[in-house]
Amino acid sequence: LTVIALVSVSAYSGGGTAESVVIEASGETYVYMLDTDRTIEVPGPLGNTIVRIVDSEVFVENSPCRDKLCVLAAPLTKAGEWNACMPNKVFIRIPDNTEQDLDSLSY
């Protein structure tokens, strides 16, 4: 059981070295490198969502949504992790370097 638990955690926890973050909002896609600290204002239908990159971690500092679940989420640090502000339609993810594009045969 211990081996199964360890394999499951490593398989589903994301992993790999994170180099960049992808932010999708308002039909636009933005890519930022994680090696530079910055504050990003991401426009959405409710207003601007403030995303920060600090010490190679990405987090939502503030958002105009009501419940602020995106603000309460843990910082993104590993490939495969993501956060979203659903009411403001902002999606943030650290891409996995092993991601491959889907083709018509994938469906």
C-alpha positions as CSV (number, residue, x, y, z in Angstrom):
1,L,0.0,0.0,0.0
2,T,2.9,2.4,0.8
3,V,4.4,1.9,-2.7
4,I,1.0,2.5,-4.4
5,A,0.6,5.7,-2.4
6,L,4.0,7.0,-3.3
7,V,3.6,6.2,-7.0
8,S,0.2,7.8,-7.0
9,V,1.5,11.0,-5.3
10,S,4.4,11.3,-7.8
11,A,2.2,10.6,-10.8
12,Y,-0.6,13.0,-10.0
13,S,1.2,15.9,-8.2
14,G,2.7,17.4,-11.3
15,G,6.4,17.8,-11.4
16,G,9.3,18.8,-13.5
17,T,11.1,22.0,-13.5
18,A,8.9,25.0,-13.9
19,E,10.3,27.6,-16.3
20,S,7.3,29.7,-17.4
21,V,3.7,30.5,-16.6
22,V,0.9,30.7,-19.1
23,I,-2.0,33.1,-18.3
24,E,-5.2,33.0,-20.4
25,A,-7.9,35.7,-20.2
26,S,-10.2,37.7,-22.5
27,G,-9.2,35.5,-25.5
28,E,-5.5,36.3,-25.0
29,T,-2.6,34.1,-23.9
30,Y,0.3,35.6,-22.1
31,V,3.6,33.7,-21.3
32,Y,6.0,34.9,-18.6
33,M,9.3,33.4,-17.4
34,L,9.5,32.5,-13.8
35,D,13.0,33.7,-13.3
36,T,11.9,37.4,-13.1
37,D,9.8,38.8,-10.3
38,R,6.9,40.9,-11.6
39,T,3.3,42.0,-11.0
40,I,0.9,41.4,-13.8
41,E,-2.6,43.0,-14.2
42,V,-4.7,40.5,-16.1
43,P,-8.0,42.0,-17.5
44,G,-11.2,40.1,-17.1
45,P,-14.9,40.9,-17.4
46,L,-15.1,41.9,-13.7
47,G,-11.9,44.0,-13.7
48,N,-8.2,43.3,-13.3
49,T,-6.8,40.2,-11.6
50,I,-3.4,40.8,-10.0
51,V,-1.0,37.9,-10.5
52,R,2.5,38.0,-8.9
53,I,5.6,36.1,-9.7
54,V,8.0,36.1,-6.8
55,D,11.0,33.8,-6.3
56,S,9.7,31.5,-9.1
57,E,6.3,31.1,-7.5
58,V,3.1,32.3,-9.1
59,F,0.1,33.4,-7.1
60,V,-3.1,35.6,-7.4
61,E,-2.6,38.6,-5.1
62,N,-6.0,40.1,-5.7
63,S,-9.1,39.7,-7.9
64,P,-12.4,41.3,-8.2
65,C,-14.3,38.1,-7.7
66,R,-16.6,37.7,-4.7
67,D,-15.3,34.6,-2.9
68,K,-11.5,35.1,-3.6
69,L,-10.8,31.4,-3.9
70,C,-8.1,32.1,-6.4
71,V,-6.4,34.4,-3.9
72,L,-6.6,31.7,-1.1
73,A,-5.0,29.0,-3.3
74,A,-1.4,28.0,-2.7
75,P,1.3,29.4,-5.0
76,L,2.1,27.5,-8.2
77,T,5.6,26.2,-8.2
78,K,5.7,22.9,-10.3
79,A,4.9,22.0,-13.9
80,G,1.3,20.9,-14.3
81,E,-0.1,23.1,-11.5
82,W,-2.9,25.6,-12.2
83,N,-5.2,28.2,-10.6
84,A,-8.2,29.9,-12.0
85,C,-10.5,32.8,-11.2
86,M,-13.6,31.4,-12.8
87,P,-15.9,34.5,-12.3
88,N,-13.3,36.7,-13.9
89,K,-12.4,34.1,-16.5
90,V,-8.6,34.1,-15.8
91,F,-6.7,30.8,-16.0
92,I,-3.1,30.4,-14.8
93,R,-1.0,27.3,-15.4
94,I,2.6,26.2,-15.3
95,P,3.0,24.1,-18.5
96,D,4.5,20.6,-18.3
97,N,7.5,20.3,-20.5
98,T,6.3,17.0,-21.7
99,E,3.0,18.3,-23.0
100,Q,2.3,17.4,-26.6
101,D,-0.1,19.0,-29.0
102,L,-3.3,17.0,-29.7
103,D,-4.0,16.0,-33.3
104,S,-7.2,14.8,-35.0
105,L,-6.3,11.2,-34.0
106,S,-6.4,12.0,-30.3
107,Y,-10.2,12.3,-30.4
